[in-house]
Amino acid sequence: MRTERKLRRQLSQRIAFGVLLLAAIIVVAPVLFIILQIIINGASAISWEFLSQSPSQAGKAGGIFPAIIGTLYLMIGTILFSLPIGVLAGIYLTEYARDNWLTRLINLAIMNLAGVPSIVYGLFGLGVFVLTLNLGLSLLAASLTLASQALAMTVTTSREAMLAVPRELREGSLAIGATKWQTVRHIVLPQALPGIITGAILAMSRAAGETAPILVVGAAFIVPGLPQSPFDQFMALPYQLYTAAAHVPGMPKSTIWGIALVLLLVVLFFNVLATIARMRAHRGRYG
């Protein structure tokens, strides 16, 4: 009897392991397939001229250097506008706000904002930043629009990271005479920093790949040069990829795949930088 129960448990464990492994393969395999397809089809287009020159002949010749720079500007602008506000809002909701119906309503609204379609943020940016604030079709308007979209994710991840900090650390800091702000600044924020950086990674990655919001607030397919100020129009890799694939007849397939590969590498580059920063913050947290 005991042997049969043991065999059943082992069989059940193996079945569960097999199901979990199959689920992981189903999730990972399509992603790996897409990445391999982009690398295989786009590698032939990658050259120094492709990465360092401006486009010509409606994007069929030349390079994508302005689009790369525009995407970098866009990602940096998104983080500069969304991260400070998101972290400060997370601090208030976690450490200062009382648990009442208004706070719960705000938290619910923030979570729902993360699911709003990106084109809605684009129309919001067009109405508020481009027309009302008179920023025009510009890099600044696009950065503010994407920052508005990334704000919900930044607030949520910052709040969850701070909630994960043990309550005993706060109580110990307050017990030795530290103020509430000193406790938040020197205890809570350093402990929550890895989680906050993770939120920044997700926000940057999403900003780098968005097309719909920037479509109506400043992105252009061809711009004579690099943006000289935040009020200039700009080129961006997602919009470049969309237009090249859908609206330019005779566009070489290698160029389309090459743009996709560069966009993938840009996102990967920022993710690696942010992961290194998160690992250093984690080591500083635990010594």
N, C-alpha and C positions, 0 to 999 in steps of 0.2 A: 504493500500500500504506500509506504513512504517513498519507495523507488518510483512508483507511478506518479505521485505528486511532484517529486523532484523533476521527473522527465517532462511533466506538463508545464511546470514553471520555466524550465529551460526552453521548451518549445515556444511558450508564450513570450519569453524574453527575446528569442530569436525573431519571432514574427514581428514584434514591436520594433526591434532594431531594423529589420528589413523595411518596414513601412516608413519609418523615419528617414532611413537612407534614401529610399525612393522619392520621398517628398523633397529632400534636400537636392537630389539630382534634378528633379522636375523644375525646381526654382533656379538652380545654378546653371544648368545646361543651356537654356535659351540665352542667358546673359553672356556666357562664354562664347556661344555661337555668334552672337551679334558682334561682340568685340573682335573675334577672329575674322569675321567677314569685313569689318571696317579696316583692320590692319592689312589683310591680304589685298583688298581692292584699293586701299588708299596709299599704301607704301610707295607705289610707283610714282605718285604725284609729288611726293615730298622731295624738295630740293632747296638749295639756298635761295635761288631766285623765287621760288614759290613762297618762301617764308619771309623774304626781305623786300619784295617789290610790291608796288601798287597794282591793282587790277587794270586791265585794258581790254578793248574789244568786248565791252559789256560783260566783263568777267571771264571771257573765254581764254584769255591770255594774261600774262603777268602773274602777280601773286596776291596774297591775302594779308599782307603786313598791316594795313590800317584796320582790318577786321580783328586781328589778334590784339592790337593795342587797344582798340575800342572795347573789346570784351574784358580785358584786364582792368581798364578804367571803370567799367560798369560793375565788375565784381568788387573792386575796392570801394567804390562809392556806395554800393549796397551795404557793405559791412560797416562803413563809417557812419552811416545814418541809422542803421537798424540795431547794431549791437549795443551801443550805449543806452539807447532808449529802452531796448528790450531787457537789458540787465537791470536797469533802474526800476522798470515796471515790475520785474520779477522780484526784486528786493522788497518793494512796497507790498506786493500781494502776499509775499511769504512771511515777512518779518514785522510789518507794521499794520496792515489792514486787519480789521476784525472779521471774524467768521460770521457773516450775516447774509441776508438775502441779496444785498447789493454786490458783495464780493463774489458770491456764487454765480450771480448773473454775469458779472464781468468775466469770470473764468470760463463760463459756458460760451460767451460771445467770442473770446479769444480762441477757444478750441474750434468753434464753427468757422471762424475766419480762415483757418488753415485749409478748409475744404472749399473755399470760394473759387470758382474757375478763374484762371489767370487772365482771360480776356476782360473780365469784370474789373480787375485791378487796372488793366490798360485803359478802360473807359473812365475809371475813377481818376487816373493820372492825367488823362486828356482834359477832363472837366475841371480838376482842381489845380494841378501844377501848370499845365500848358495854357489854359484859357483864363482861369480865375486869378492865379498868381502871376500870369503873364511871363512865364519862363520860356515859352516858345517850345518848338520841337528841338530838344537839346539833350545833351548828356546828363545835365543836372536833373531835368524832368524825368528821364528814364531811371536814373539812380534812385530818386525819391519814390518813383512808382514801384520799383522792385523792392526797395526797403520797406514800403508799406505791406507788400506781399510777404516779405520775410519776417516781418515783425511778430506775427502770431507764432511762428515756429521758434523764434528767438526767445520770446517771453515764456513759452511753454517749457522749452528745454532748460532755460535758466531757472525757472521756478522748480522744476523737478529735481535739478541738481542741488539746489539749496535745501529742498525738503529732505533730501537724502542725507544731509549732514546730521549726525547724531545730536539729539536735544541736550545730552549731557555736556557737550562742548560749549554750547551757549550758556547753560546754567553755571558751569565752572567759571567762564569768563565774567559773567555778571556777579558771581559770588565774590570775586577778588576785587570788585570795585569798578570794572570797566563799564562804560556807557553802552547803550544799545548800538549806536553807530560804530563804536570801537569794536564791539563784538562782531558786527556784520563785516566790517572792513578787514579785521585781522584774523578772524576765525572762520566765519561762514564763507566769504568769497574765496580765500585760498583753498578751502576744502572742496568747494563746488567748481573750481576753475576747469578741471578736465571735462565735466559735463557741459559747461558753458561753451568751451571750445568746440565740443562735438556739435552743439547747436549752430555755431558759426560755420562749421564745415558744411553742414546740410544746407544752410542758407546760401552760402557761396555757390555750392554745386547747383542748386536750383536756379539761382540767378544767372549762372553761366549758360544754362540750357533753355531759358525762356525766350520764346519768340513772340507770342501774342501780345504781352504787355508793351514791349518796346516797339511793336509794329506801328502803334498809333501815337507814340510820344517822342520820336526823334531818330529812330534807326533809319538808315538809308542804304541802298544797295551799292551805290557808287558815290564817294565823296572825294573831292579833288586832293585833299591832304588829311593829315592828322588833326583832331580837334585841338585848337589852340586855347580854348577856354571851356569852362563847364556849360556855356550857353551855345556851343556849336553842335551841329548835327554830327553823327558818328556812324561808323560801320561796326557791326558785331557779327561774330561767327554764326550764331543761330539764325539770324535774319539772312545772312549771306547764303547759308546752306539752303534755307527754305526757298529763297528767290531763285538761286541757281538751279535747284532741282525742279521747281514748278513753273517758272515764268521765263526762262531763257531758252529758246529753241536752239538745239545744236550744242548745248553745253556738254563738254567731254565728261564722260562718266568718271574718269579718273580724278578730275578736278572736284566733282561732287564728293566722292569718297575721301579725297584728300582733305577737304574742309572738315568733314565729319571726324577724320582721324586727328586733325589738329585740335578741334574742339574737345575731343576726348582726352588728349594729352594735356590741354590747359586745365581742365577740371581735375585730372589726376595730379598735376603739379601742385595745385592749390591744396588738394586733399593731403598730399604728402607733407607739405609745409605745415599744415594745421595739425596733422597727426604727430609730427615731431614736436611741435609746441605742446600738444596735449601730453605726450609722454614725459617731456621735461617737467611740466606742471605736476604730473602724477608722481614723478620721482621726488620733486620738492615737497609734495604733500606727505609722503611716507618716508622721507629721509633717504 
